[in-house]
């Protein structure tokens, strides 16, 4: 198992793919609560402690609500603490459900609770690293086995204790390990694909350098043919250089120098914003005095580029109002994006939700401040 695949999540590697697959997690959460409710109702006649059964359902409801809430696109990434809370609540619910049956428990009445724990482990596989998924599954199965052993000691079962324990542990262990294997395989495939894509992109960039250089040279020649050559022709025909000719030559020289210096100093972010929104006369569309845009990773650049293009091509924000400021901090940099909203809150939140979800994953500390019609989005990243 490589370090790249064991320390990252599917949500980090493929945020949009995880967002598309989120309905599976939501459906699993609803299915868990529905299964628990139905099974509790079917076994209501043999339940000895009703309050324990009710408390068990409350814990399951809380765990499933947290699954739905915490996997939402505006709350990404799904944290390890939330993962532990969800699985822990389901284990406690299993213990209360088993205790509610008293001595009347059996393998048939108790099997559904380990099943919902296994479903939860599998549904949360895209959101946590493989190592954590395996550790959570093994730990949960151990606790489930202990609860099954305690239940066996107070119930009247003819089956051997080991059979009861294995029957309880198997759904949790198999489903959690199955989800971990799926996450590992998907992460490994994605890392391999990304490596090949980057290598192909580098080769393509090397092939295009010559044509790009030729294109840039042609642009400079076009400027010279448009402005400078007519001046030289005019001077040649007249045979004398006037003060006006000197002024025009100085103006053309300064314009070309400023253009070349501007393009040389322009960062990739300034180029993306200029191409998307168009250049502004005030030059304040992007403010990056410390040149920190270059410190972003390839994933961060891709996510920010996609968000900029989405805003430029959409009608949720006024394009003329969009500004980006990158400020230096003690640990890295903070990006502040401001704009004026021209649509309803539900409309812009719905349209920008996928892009904000990706930004939450690849950057840190994303915060949204909205006071109609002003929208401010802040997020941070590390710099060398």
C-alpha positions in Angstrom: 0.0 0.0 0.0 1.6 3.3 -1.1 1.7 6.4 1.0 -0.2 8.3 -1.6 -3.2 6.0 -1.4 -3.2 5.4 2.3 -3.1 9.0 3.5 -5.6 10.6 1.1 -9.3 10.1 0.6 -11.4 9.6 -2.5 -13.1 12.9 -1.6 -9.7 14.6 -1.9 -8.6 12.9 -5.1 -12.0 13.2 -6.9 -14.2 15.8 -5.2 -16.8 16.0 -8.0 -17.0 12.2 -8.3 -17.6 12.0 -4.5 -20.2 14.7 -4.8 -22.0 12.7 -7.6 -21.9 9.6 -5.4 -23.2 11.3 -2.3 -26.8 10.2 -3.0 -25.6 6.7 -2.1 -24.5 7.8 1.3 -27.7 9.7 1.9 -29.8 6.6 0.8 -27.7 4.4 3.1 -28.4 6.7 6.0 -32.1 6.6 5.4 -32.0 2.9 4.8 -30.1 2.4 8.1 -32.8 4.3 10.1 -35.6 2.6 8.3 -34.2 -0.9 8.9 -33.7 -0.1 12.6 -37.2 1.2 13.0 -38.8 -1.7 11.2 -36.8 -4.3 13.1 -37.5 -2.6 16.5 -41.2 -2.6 15.7 -41.2 -6.3 14.6 -39.5 -7.3 17.9 -41.5 -5.0 20.1 -43.3 -7.9 21.8 -40.1 -9.4 23.2 -38.5 -6.1 24.2 -38.1 -5.9 27.9 -36.9 -2.4 28.3 -38.7 -0.1 26.0 -36.7 3.0 27.0 -33.5 1.3 25.9 -35.0 0.5 22.5 -36.2 4.1 22.1 -32.8 5.4 23.1 -31.2 3.1 20.6 -33.4 4.5 17.8 -32.6 8.0 18.9 -28.8 7.3 18.6 -29.3 5.7 15.2 -31.3 8.7 14.1 -28.6 11.0 15.3 -25.8 9.0 13.6 -27.7 9.0 10.3 -28.5 12.7 10.5 -24.8 13.4 11.0 -24.0 11.2 8.0 -26.3 13.3 5.8 -25.2 16.6 7.3 -21.4 16.1 7.4 -21.1 14.7 3.9 -22.8 17.7 2.4 -20.9 19.7 -0.2 -20.8 22.9 1.9 -19.3 21.1 4.8 -16.5 19.2 3.1 -14.2 17.5 3.9 -15.7 14.9 6.1 -13.5 14.8 9.3 -12.1 11.9 11.1 -13.7 13.0 14.3 -17.2 12.9 12.7 -16.4 9.5 11.3 -15.6 8.2 14.8 -18.7 9.8 16.3 -21.0 8.2 13.7 -19.6 4.7 14.2 -19.5 5.2 17.9 -23.1 6.2 18.1 -24.1 3.1 16.1 -22.1 0.8 18.4 -23.8 2.3 21.5 -27.2 1.9 19.7 -26.4 -1.8 19.2 -25.5 -2.2 22.9 -28.8 -0.5 24.0 -30.8 -2.5 21.5 -29.3 -5.8 22.7 -29.8 -4.8 26.3 -33.4 -3.9 25.6 -34.1 -7.5 24.8 -32.9 -8.8 28.2 -32.7 -12.6 28.2 -35.0 -12.9 25.3 -32.4 -12.0 22.7 -31.3 -14.3 19.9 -29.1 -14.4 16.8 -32.1 -13.4 14.7 -33.2 -10.5 16.8 -29.6 -9.1 17.1 -28.2 -9.5 13.6 -29.7 -6.3 12.2 -27.7 -4.0 14.4 -24.2 -5.2 13.3 -25.6 -5.0 9.7 -26.3 -1.3 10.0 -22.9 -0.6 11.4 -21.3 -2.4 8.4 -23.5 -0.4 6.0 -22.4 2.8 7.6 -18.7 1.8 7.4 -19.1 1.1 3.7 -21.1 4.2 2.9 -18.4 6.4 4.5 -15.6 4.8 2.6 -15.1 7.6 0.1 -14.6 10.2 2.8 -11.8 8.9 4.9 -8.3 7.4 4.3 -7.9 3.7 3.8 -5.9 3.2 7.0 -8.5 4.9 9.1 -11.3 2.9 7.4 -9.6 -0.4 8.2 -8.9 0.7 11.8 -12.4 1.8 12.3 -13.8 -1.4 10.9 -11.6 -3.6 13.0 -12.3 -1.6 16.2 -16.0 -1.6 15.6 -16.1 -5.3 15.0 -14.2 -5.9 18.3 -16.7 -3.8 20.2 -19.6 -5.6 18.4 -18.1 -8.9 19.3 -17.9 -7.8 23.0 -21.5 -6.7 23.0 -22.5 -10.0 21.5 -20.6 -11.9 24.1 -22.3 -9.9 26.9 -25.7 -10.5 25.3 -24.9 -14.2 25.0 -24.1 -14.4 28.7 -27.6 -13.2 29.7 -29.6 -14.9 27.0 -30.7 -18.5 26.6 -29.0 -19.5 23.4 -28.0 -23.1 22.5 -25.4 -22.0 20.0 -21.7 -21.9 21.0 -20.5 -18.5 22.1 -17.9 -18.3 19.3 -20.7 -18.7 16.7 -22.7 -15.9 18.2 -19.7 -13.6 18.3 -18.6 -14.4 14.8 -22.2 -13.9 13.5 -22.2 -10.4 15.0 -18.7 -9.4 13.9 -18.9 -10.7 10.3 -21.2 -8.0 8.8 -19.1 -5.2 10.3 -15.8 -6.7 9.4 -16.6 -7.7 5.9 -18.5 -4.5 4.9 -15.8 -2.2 6.4 -13.0 -4.1 4.8 -14.9 -4.2 1.5 -15.4 -0.5 1.6 -11.7 0.0 2.4 -10.7 -2.2 -0.5 -12.9 -0.3 -2.8 -11.4 3.0 -1.6 -7.9 1.7 -1.9 -8.5 0.4 -5.5 -10.1 3.7 -6.6 -7.4 5.8 -5.0 -4.7 3.7 -6.6 -6.3 3.9 -10.0 -6.8 7.7 -9.6 -3.1 8.3 -8.6 -1.9 6.1 -11.5 -4.1 8.0 -13.9 -3.0 11.4 -12.6 0.7 10.4 -12.9 0.1 9.4 -16.5 -1.9 12.5 -17.3 0.8 14.8 -15.9 3.5 13.0 -17.8 1.5 13.3 -21.0 0.9 17.0 -20.3 4.6 17.6 -19.8 5.4 15.9 -23.1 2.7 18.0 -24.8 4.0 21.2 -23.2 7.5 20.4 -24.5 6.1 19.9 -28.1 4.1 23.2 -27.9 6.9 25.4 -26.6 8.3 26.0 -30.1 4.9 26.9 -31.5 4.1 29.1 -28.5 7.4 31.0 -28.8 6.7 31.5 -32.6 3.2 32.8 -31.7 4.5 35.3 -29.2 7.1 36.4 -31.7 4.4 36.9 -34.3 2.4 39.0 -31.9 5.4 41.3 -31.4 5.9 41.5 -35.2 2.2 42.4 -35.6 2.6 45.3 -33.2 5.7 46.5 -35.0 4.0 46.3 -38.4 1.0 48.2 -37.1 2.7 51.0 -35.3 6.5 51.2 -35.8 6.9 50.3 -39.5 4.6 53.0 -40.7 6.6 55.5 -38.6 9.9 54.4 -40.2 8.4 54.5 -43.7 7.1 58.0 -43.1 10.5 59.2 -41.8 12.2 57.5 -44.8 10.0 59.3 -47.3 10.4 62.7 -45.7 14.1 62.3 -45.0 13.9 64.2 -41.7 13.1 63.4 -38.1 10.7 65.9 -36.5 10.1 66.3 -32.7 6.7 64.7 -33.3 8.5 61.6 -34.7 10.6 61.4 -31.6 7.6 61.6 -29.4 5.8 58.9 -31.3 8.8 56.6 -31.2 9.2 57.1 -27.4 5.5 56.4 -27.0 5.6 53.2 -29.0 8.7 52.1 -27.2 7.2 52.7 -23.8 4.0 50.9 -24.8 5.8 47.8 -26.0 8.1 47.8 -23.0 5.1 48.0 -20.6 3.3 45.2 -22.5 6.2 42.9 -22.3 6.9 43.6 -18.6 3.2 43.2 -17.8 3.0 39.8 -19.5 6.3 38.7 -18.0 5.1 39.5 -14.5 1.5 38.2 -14.9 0.8 35.1 -12.8 -1.2 32.2 -14.0 -4.2 33.4 -11.9 -4.1 36.9 -13.4 -4.0 35.3 -16.9 -7.0 33.1 -16.0 -9.0 36.0 -14.6 -8.1 38.3 -17.5 -9.1 35.7 -20.0 -12.4 34.9 -18.2 -13.6 38.3 -17.2 -11.5 40.6 -19.4 -8.9 43.1 -18.3 -10.0 46.1 -16.2 -8.5 49.6 -16.6 -7.8 49.9 -12.9 -5.8 46.7 -12.8 -7.3 45.7 -9.5 -9.1 42.5 -10.6 -6.4 40.4 -8.9 -4.2 41.7 -6.1 -1.2 39.4 -5.3 1.6 41.7 -4.1 3.6 38.8 -2.7 3.2 36.6 -5.8 1.7 33.8 -3.8 -0.4 32.4 -6.6 2.5 30.4 -7.8 2.7 28.4 -4.5 -0.6 26.7 -5.2 -0.6 23.0 -6.0 -1.9 21.7 -9.3 -5.1 20.5 -7.7 -5.6 23.9 -6.1 -5.0 25.7 -9.4 -7.4 23.4 -11.2 -10.1 24.0 -8.6 -9.7 27.7 -8.5 -9.6 27.9 -12.3 -12.8 26.0 -12.6 -14.5 28.2 -10.0 -13.4 31.4 -11.8 -14.7 30.1 -15.2 -18.0 29.1 -13.5 -18.5 32.5 -12.1 -17.5 34.2 -15.4 -19.9 32.1 -17.5 -22.8 32.2 -15.0 -25.2 34.9 -14.1 -25.2 34.5 -10.3 -22.6 37.3 -9.8 -21.9 40.6 -11.5 -18.7 40.0 -13.5 -17.5 43.6 -13.1 -17.7 43.3 -9.3 -15.5 40.2 -8.9 -12.1 40.8 -7.2 -9.5 38.3 -5.8 -7.0 39.3 -3.1 -4.2 37.0 -1.9 -2.8 38.0 1.5 0.3 36.5 3.2 -0.2 34.9 6.6 2.1 33.4 9.2 1.5 29.9 7.9 0.6 30.4 4.3 -1.8 32.6 2.3 -5.4 33.6 2.4 -7.5 34.1 -0.8 -10.4 36.6 -0.5 -12.9 36.6 -3.3 -15.6 39.3 -3.3 -18.5 40.0 -5.6 -22.0 41.3 -6.0 -24.7 38.7 -6.2 -27.3 39.3 -8.9 -29.5 36.2 -8.2 -31.4 34.8 -5.2 -29.5 33.1 -2.4 -30.9 29.7 -3.2 -29.9 30.1 -6.9 -26.3 31.0 -6.4 -25.8 28.5 -3.6 -27.2 25.7 -5.8 -25.1 26.7 -8.8 -21.8 27.2 -7.0 -22.2 24.3 -4.5 -20.1 21.8 -6.6 -17.3 24.3 -7.0 -17.4 25.4 -3.3 -17.3 21.7 -2.4 -14.1 21.2 -4.4 -12.5 24.3 -2.9 -13.3 23.1 0.6 -11.4 19.8 -0.2 -8.3 21.2 -1.8 -8.0 24.3 0.3 -8.5 24.8 4.1 -10.7 26.9 6.2 -13.2 27.9 3.6 -15.7 30.5 4.9 -18.6 32.1 3.2 -20.0 35.5 4.3 -23.2 36.7 2.5 -25.0 39.9 3.2 -27.1 40.7 0.2 -26.0 41.6 -2.3 -22.3 41.2 -1.2 -20.6 37.8 -1.2 -17.2 37.1 0.4 -15.5 33.8 0.2 -12.2 33.1 2.1 -10.0 30.1 2.0 -6.3 29.4 2.9 -3.5 27.3 1.6 0.1 26.5 2.7 3.1 28.1 1.0 6.8 27.0 1.0 
